[in-house]
Amino acid sequence: MREAAAAAGVAAGIHTDSGEQATQRLTEGFTFATVASDLVHLAQATAHLATASGTASAAGSTTGS
């Protein structure tokens, strides 16, 4: 996909879960990389809601990066 985007003069972007993944994708040739995704935000929101409701131990520690 990156090669096709470059040939067409279009930016090739990708969503990642962390800064480390974003750095890796940029070194692989992607034009831009986001450092978040809907899944990460949902996991973080779930953890915050569990903390706020006092059920944090039942929700686990999935907070994303």
C-alpha positions in Angstrom: 0.0 0.0 0.0 2.8 2.4 0.9 4.4 1.9 -2.5 1.1 2.4 -4.3 0.4 5.6 -2.4 3.9 7.0 -3.1 3.5 6.2 -6.8 0.2 8.0 -6.8 1.6 11.0 -4.9 -0.7 10.3 -1.9 0.2 10.2 1.8 0.1 6.7 3.4 -1.0 6.8 7.0 -1.6 4.2 9.6 -3.2 4.0 13.1 -1.0 2.6 15.8 -1.3 1.9 19.6 1.9 3.4 20.8 4.7 5.8 20.1 7.0 2.8 19.5 4.7 1.4 16.9 4.4 4.8 15.2 8.1 5.2 15.0 8.5 1.7 13.5 5.8 2.4 10.9 7.4 5.8 10.0 10.8 4.1 9.5 9.0 1.5 7.3 8.0 4.4 5.0 4.6 5.5 6.1 4.1 9.2 5.7 2.2 9.7 9.0 1.1 7.6 11.9 -1.4 8.3 14.6 -0.6 7.3 18.2 -4.1 6.2 19.2 -7.1 4.4 17.9 -10.7 4.0 18.9 -9.9 0.7 20.6 -7.2 2.3 22.8 -9.6 5.1 23.7 -12.4 2.7 24.6 -10.1 0.6 26.7 -8.9 3.7 28.6 -12.4 5.0 29.0 -13.5 1.6 30.4 -10.6 1.7 33.0 -11.4 5.3 34.0 -15.1 4.4 34.4 -14.2 1.3 36.5 -12.0 3.5 38.7 -14.7 6.1 39.1 -17.3 3.5 40.0 -15.0 1.6 42.4 -14.9 -1.5 40.3 -11.4 -1.1 38.9 -10.2 -4.5 40.1 -13.0 -6.2 38.2 -12.3 -4.3 35.0 -8.6 -5.3 34.9 -5.8 -2.9 34.0 -6.3 -2.5 30.3 -5.4 1.2 29.9 -3.6 1.2 26.6 -0.6 3.4 25.9 
